[in-house]
């Protein structure tokens, strides 16, 4: 019974971490994109 609870908490933590990593990757990708192609260049 205790093992199951431990596994569930581990899984929950991993899922939350994955979401955080996903958000960080999105931010990093957008930042990189802005450096490569500044917003002004995209409009023109």
C-alpha positions in Angstrom: 0.0 0.0 0.0 2.8 2.4 0.9 4.7 1.6 -2.3 1.7 2.5 -4.4 1.4 5.9 -2.7 5.2 6.5 -3.2 4.9 5.6 -6.9 2.0 7.9 -7.4 3.8 10.9 -5.8 6.9 10.2 -7.9 4.7 10.1 -11.1 3.0 13.3 -10.1 6.3 15.1 -9.5 7.7 13.9 -12.8 4.5 15.1 -14.7 4.8 18.6 -13.0 8.5 18.7 -13.9 7.8 17.7 -17.5 5.3 20.6 -17.7 7.8 23.0 -16.3 10.5 21.8 -18.7 8.0 22.2 -21.5 7.4 25.8 -20.6 11.1 26.5 -20.3 11.7 25.0 -23.7 9.0 27.2 -25.2 10.5 30.3 -23.6 14.0 29.4 -24.8 12.8 28.6 -28.3 11.0 31.9 -28.5 14.0 33.8 -27.2 16.3 32.1 -29.7 13.8 32.8 -32.5 13.7 36.5 -31.5 17.5 36.6 -31.6 17.7 35.0 -35.0 14.7 36.9 -36.5 13.9 40.1 -34.6 10.2 41.0 -34.6 10.8 43.9 -36.9 12.3 41.7 -39.6 9.4 39.4 -39.4 6.9 42.2 -40.1 8.8 43.5 -43.1 
